[in-house]
Amino acid sequence: MTKPTITAYLKTHCGWSKGVRAVLAKYNLEYEEKDIIQNPQYRVEMEELSGQPLSPCVIVNGVMLADISGEELEQYLIQQHLVEPSNASTDFPTNSGCLHHSQPIQQLTCSN
């Protein structure tokens, strides 16, 4: 199975971002992390690519997954046959937010 190319726009300390990191670690996937708190230019970049201000946003093989939880990222990776389903545990909950909000995942095609 070919490993996907992944760029993750994450916050330094955020439940949603930690959930995304946990899923990527669970499947031992390499990714480029762009911390939108440590580098505000990454936030601008994320907003331009995703068309919205909410994070985390993850680009997988050129597909933008906007405002995504770790749980949603895992489902996407499995549905796209990029990983095999695994019952391995993670070091952080994959669906734990910073604040209460429940918006559906947005998938957008983008070019980096």
N, C-alpha and C positions, 0 to 999 in steps of 0.2 A: 504494500500500500504506500503510495507516494505521500510524503508529509506535505501538508498545505503550507502556503505562505500566509503568515498572520501578522497583522499590526494591531495592537490594542491600545486604545486611548483610555487611560485609567486615571483615577484619583489616587493620591498617596494613601489615604486612610478612608476607606469607604467599604461598606458591606458588599455592595454590588461589585465593586472592583476586585475585592478579595475573592468573591465567588468566581469571577472570570479567571483570576490567577489560579485558583484551586482546580478548576476544570482543565486548564492548560497543563498544569503540573500532573494531574491524574493521568492524562494521556501522553505525558512526556513530550509535549509539542513545543518546539522552539517558536519564539515570537519576538517581535520588536515591541517593546513597551514605550509608550509616549505618555509620560506623566503630565497631565494637564494642569496640575497644581504647581509642580516644580518649574514647569516651562509654559508660561501663558501662551506662547506662540503655538504650542500643540493644541490648545483649546480652540484657537482661531482656525487652525487647520482642520480639526475635527468638525467644527461647525460648518465650515465651507464644504467639506466632503459629505457630511451627513444631512445637511440642511436643517439641523436642529441643535439645541444646546445641551441636551441631556446625555449623561455618560453612565456607564461605559459604552463605547462604540468599538466594534471589532471588525476589521476587514479580513475576510478569509478568501483567498484566491480572487481578489478583486471585487467581492461582494460585501457591501457595507451592511453590518448588522447594528442598527442604531438603537441606543437605550436598551441594552440587553443584559439579562442576568446570566450567571454562570449556568444555571439550569437550562435556560433557553439556548445558550451557546452549545451545550452538550447535545441537546436534541438536534440542533442544526447540523453539527458535525456527524452525528450518527445517521441522520436522514440523507445527508449528502455522501454517505459512505466514505467519509474521510477518516473515521475511526471505527473500531468495532466496539459494541456496547461492553461496558465493564461495570462490575459490581464493587470495584475497589472504592474504599472510602477516601474522602478528601480531608484536608487539614482545616477546612473552613466550610460553613454552610454555603451551598451554591445558589441559594435564593434568599439571601438576607440583605435587605436594603438599608440605606442610610436613613431615609425618610419613607413614610408610607406613600407609595404611588404604584399604580398598576396600569401601565400602558402596554398595548400589544407591541411585539417586536416589529420593527420596520426594516425591510430588506431593500437596499438600493444598490444598483451597480455603479461602481465608481472606478476611476483610474487614478493610480498614485503617481 
